[in-house]
Amino acid sequence: MNKTDLIAAAAQSAGVSKKDTEKVLNAALEAMAAALAQGDRVQLSGFGVFSVKDREARTARNPKTQEPMELSATRLPVFKASRVLKERVAKEHAAG
């Protein structure tokens, strides 16, 4: 499912227009991105938690040449699914 499919499904489920649904989804995603950029967590009850993980600088190997290379420190967004979401996915998969 891509963003367009998500907008269509949410609009149909909520009984509102796709245009309004797109505005709300874009605003929600922007708010989440801004919170993560500031290092905050975004917790959606029954869905999961988005957070930021700091990855330290490290030495890795180029798989093609086997030469060592330095990777700089970085911040990554991470997602941890809630127990409710995990159970729903497992249940749907088993019924599938």
PyMOL commands that set and color helices and strands:
alter all, ss='L'
color gray80, all
select helices_A, chain A and resi 3-14+18-37+83-95
alter helices_A, ss='H'
color red, helices_A
select strands_A, chain A and resi 42-44+48-55+58-61+68-71+74-81
alter strands_A, ss='S'
color yellow, strands_A
deselect
rebuild
show_as cartoon
